[in-house]
Amino acid sequence: MKLPIRLHDNFVLTGAVVWMTLTVGLLNAPLASAATLFVEAEKFQVTGDGWKIATAGNLEGMARKASCAKALWGAVGAGNSTATTTVTIPAAGDYRLHVRYMQSPERGPFRVAVLQNGKETARKDFDLVARNKEVQPWNYLWDTLDVRLEGGPCVFQLSKYRGQNCRHNARLVDCVLLTDDKNLKPDHLAYGPQIYMKVTLGDCHEKPVYIHIFADHFRDPWYEHDALSKAGLELDLRPRDSKSYLRKNESTGWVNITRMVYQDSGAILTTSARYDYYHIAPRFKAQFAFASEPDDRKILRTMERDAAPGMCCIVVPPSLSPENLSKLAMDMDIAQATAKLADAARWPRIGKKPVQYPFFVLAALESTDRPLDHNVTDREWKTLEHYGFSNREKEIIGGAWHMKHDCYCQPDKKAMKEAFAAAADRFRKEGKKVENIAYCMLMDEPAGQPLSHVANCPACTEQFRQWMKELGKTPADLGVAAWDGVRPVDESQRDKRPALYYYSQKFRTRTLSKFLQLQRELAFAAYKGTFPVTVNFSDGATYCANFYALGVDYFELLENEGQNAIWGENWGNGAASSQCTTFNVELMRSAAMQRGQRIGHYLIAYAKRLPWDVKLNAVSQAARDVKVFTDL
């Protein structure tokens, strides 16, 4: 049996705060010991100006996934700059040094050296070989260096590979972990600030319930489902043992929610009392306690809640540090704080709400699978009504994106028809009216299918050949001898078969257009009405100055009379100006002129957008025939 003991101590001679974990043998187990030293890279002592502390705010979010959202960045500055820290090795032995750094496609190799008694004991160049395919780009990974060490002082030193700088978005070192346990799987979350939560039910629950938590992390991985009961915290939709469910006045006990929250981003915890995953209790009366340690004497904040239906949201910051504690809040706290500002504002007394040109705002306030406390939703709706958004007067519906073999030329008509029929049935049962549908959004940012698929798909080849015949083309027009040679080609045939390559690129948009048209027809049949049907297209045409970078040619798309709408968004960030977004909408307007398809737009109001920027984009797009907005 092993008992882990964590000592929070300055276990260093110079440089950094290190957390040390000892494991000792108990009872009749053989004596065993393990030492683990963890050091944040941003705590290293830097010589020169070649290493700087990166945070989630000052380096475009590249440090966001680092432990505590900080890393040491060495892409620029003096090539001979180093960063070091000194730790004390408890006993001589074989150790493994784990190094966590960001895997950037741009690459930023660096060297880690281990020194004792002024001599280099071991070294390794990291981020030098081909990337780890199990870790996605822009994510942090662990790599290792084995070393034999004596007891006493030891120096870890970071330096730039060959003294060279690298691309701006590379060479971010997060932390290091030294251990003599070769089986230890490194995990930075275990060594940072911890967050504990305890939920105690009130006296209103007559049937046993468990606490379900849907954690939205703001970043990849975007969400998780957790079940909380007397058995503790389980990464699942429900507890494995129904006997662990809670009755009135019972408590979950202290549970560690650090992994659920993440120390880099925090999370929104949509929390509910449930009989099972599909049935939410009509009421959720409970006390929530938060602490830095699993101890009632360490409680930093308690919150009472009586929600009906039995669901509420809690915003939890990355840690419960003094500066973050004020950010720990419930949905009702946020709703009331916003309401105070909205109610005090001087709103226009003239004009009326949009009728012909609907204006929506992204506001997930009501849904059958997320029945939030009506006190919160009522207050939020009252706040939104000040603005005049169309959310309560108009409807937005979705699509049915089903195909076989991931191919637009092979739509799964049966699945699509069933999906639209089910959605339309729910729509009618909820008392909604088809004439109030403002638009149907089928998908977000689809692209034309890659030529690598189109050139090797029999279904695509058959439809491509048929399309060429409809256009009146002959094999000779396409540079081949017979119809057997008429087929889509990929980039490798661009110079050898230019005509086929040209039409293959156009075919990418055509297949997407036909797939969208089919969904529009099925939507009209299911809802028994007509309305704009579209997808939101990326503004890649502006970024790349080429429709075929994404395989979506607005003109080819809207030549199809089966298309009645087109939609875009304003992601002209960084070096891009508002004019870039406006140009993308102008392309859409030009393509829609002949057949008068309706134009819609996502108006981005976050990502450091200033109010003046949002107003400028709104006016600019409205002047270019945008007839419906959704504010994100």
C-alpha positions, 0 to 999 in steps of 0.5 A, a space after each residue: 500500500 502506498 500513501 502519496 504525501 505532497 509537500 508544498 515547499 521551496 524545495 530549491 536552492 535558487 530559481 523556482 518553486 518546486 512541488 515534491 511528492 514522496 511515496 512511502 511504504 506502509 503496513 507490511 509492504 516493502 519499503 519504497 520511495 519515489 521523489 518527483 520534482 516539478 518546476 514551471 518553466 516561467 520560473 527559470 532565471 533568464 540571462 539575456 533577452 532570448 527567453 520571455 514569459 508568455 501568457 494566454 493574453 500576450 502571445 495570441 493564446 499560444 500559452 493558453 494550454 500551458 500549465 496555469 496558462 504560462 510558458 517560457 518563450 524563446 523564439 526571438 532575442 539573443 541566440 546565446 540567452 539561457 534559462 536555468 533553475 537549481 533544484 536539490 536532488 534528494 538521493 543519488 539514482 537514475 532519474 527521468 526528466 519530463 519536458 512539456 512544450 508546445 508542438 508547433 508546425 513551424 518547429 522551434 528546437 531547443 536544448 535541455 542540459 542537466 548540470 551537477 558540480 559545474 559539469 554537464 551530466 546529460 543533454 537533449 535537443 527537443 522538438 528536433 525530429 518529426 512531430 508526434 502524430 498522436 498530439 495535434 499541432 498547437 498542443 503541448 506534449 511531454 518528451 523525456 531525458 534519462 539521467 544519472 544524478 548524485 544527491 545535492 544541487 542540480 541545474 536544469 538549463 534551457 538554450 536555443 538549438 545552435 543559438 538560432 531563433 525560430 518562427 514567432 509561434 514556436 519554442 514554448 516550454 511549459 514545465 519540467 518534471 524530474 522523477 525516479 519513478 520510470 512508470 510515472 505518467 507526467 501530468 501538470 494538472 496535479 502540481 498546480 492550484 487545486 479546486 475542490 467542490 462539495 454539493 449539499 442537497 436541500 430538503 426538497 428532493 423526495 426522490 434520489 438524484 445525482 448531479 450531472 455536470 456538462 463542462 464547457 472548457 472554452 477550448 479543445 477538448 471542448 466539453 465533457 460529461 461528469 456525474 457527481 454522487 456519494 461515490 465521488 466524481 465519475 467521467 460519465 453520463 451517470 454514476 455506475 452505482 445507483 445506490 450512490 445517488 443523493 437524498 435530501 440533505 445529503 452531501 457529495 463530500 469533497 471532490 477534486 474538480 481541477 481536471 474538469 475546470 482546467 488550470 488554463 481556461 476555467 469552465 462553465 459547468 452546466 449543473 443539474 439534479 437528475 433521476 437519470 441522464 434523460 430526466 432532470 428533476 423539476 427543482 434543484 435546491 442545494 449549497 455549493 462549497 468551493 475550497 483549495 483543499 478538501 477541508 471545511 476549514 479551507 472553504 473560500 466560497 459558498 453559494 446557495 441555489 434553488 433552481 426550477 427546473 433543476 438546472 443552473 450554470 456555474 462559471 469557475 475560473 482556472 484557480 481560486 486565487 484571490 484575483 480569480 475568486 471574484 470570477 466564480 459566479 452562478 448564472 443568476 449572478 451574471 444575469 443580475 449584474 448585466 440587468 443592472 447595466 441594461 436597465 440603467 441604460 438610455 435606450 432609443 424611444 423611436 423606431 420599432 423592432 426589425 421586421 423585414 430584416 431580422 437581427 438575432 443574437 446568439 443566446 442559448 436561453 431555452 431548449 428542451 435538453 437544457 431547461 435552465 432556471 426560469 428565473 434566469 431565463 426570464 431576466 435574460 429575456 428582459 435584458 435582451 428585449 432592450 436591444 430589439 433582437 428578433 429571437 422571440 419573434 423569428 425562428 432559426 432551424 437546422 439542416 440534415 447533413 447526411 451522406 454516404 462515404 463522406 461524399 456529396 454525390 452520395 447523399 443519404 436521402 433516407 436519413 436526411 428525410 427522417 431527420 427533417 421530418 422529426 425536426 419539423 414534428 418537434 417544431 409544430 408540437 412546440 407551437 411554432 409557425 413556419 411563416 416565422 422561420 427567418 432562415 435554415 442554417 444547414 452547416 457551418 463552414 463547409 468546403 468543396 470536397 478535396 480533389 483527392 476524393 473527387 478524382 478517385 470516387 466512382 460516383 463523382 466520376 459518373 456525375 462529372 461525366 454527365 455534367 460535361 455532357 450537359 454542358 455540351 463538351 466533347 472528349 476533344 474539348 477536354 483533351 482526351 480521346 474518348 469519354 472513358 478518359 473524361 473524369 475528375 483529376 487532382 493537382 498532379 494533372 493540372 498541367 497535363 490535363 488543364 481542361 479537366 483540372 479546370 472543370 474538376 475544380 468547378 465540380 467541387 462547388 457543383 457537388 456541394 451546391 447539389 447537396 445543399 439543394 437537396 436539403 432545401 427541397 427536403 426541408 420545404 417538404 417537411 415544414 410545408 413552407 419556404 424560407 432561406 436555406 443556406 450554410 455559413 461560408 468561411 471568408 477563405 476567398 478573402 484570405 487566399 484570394 482564390 475560390 478554389 482554396 476551399 472549393 467554394 466558388 460563389 458564382 458557380 454555387 448560385 448559378 444553381 436555381 436551387 439555391 435561395 440564400 448565401 451566408 458569410 461572417 466577418 473574421 477579418 482579424 489581425 492584419 486584415 481590415 474591415 474592408 476584407 470582410 466587406 469584399 467577401 460580402 461584395 463577392 457574395 452580392 455579385 454572385 447573388 445579383 442575377 437570381 436575387 438570393 438572400 444574403 445573411 451575415 454573422 456579425 462577430 462581437 467578441 475576439 477583441 472587437 471594439 463597439 465601433 468595429 462592430 457598428 462599422 461592419 454592420 453598416 457596411 454589410 447592410 449597405 451590400 444587401 445583407 438582409 439578416 444578421 446574427 450577432 455572435 
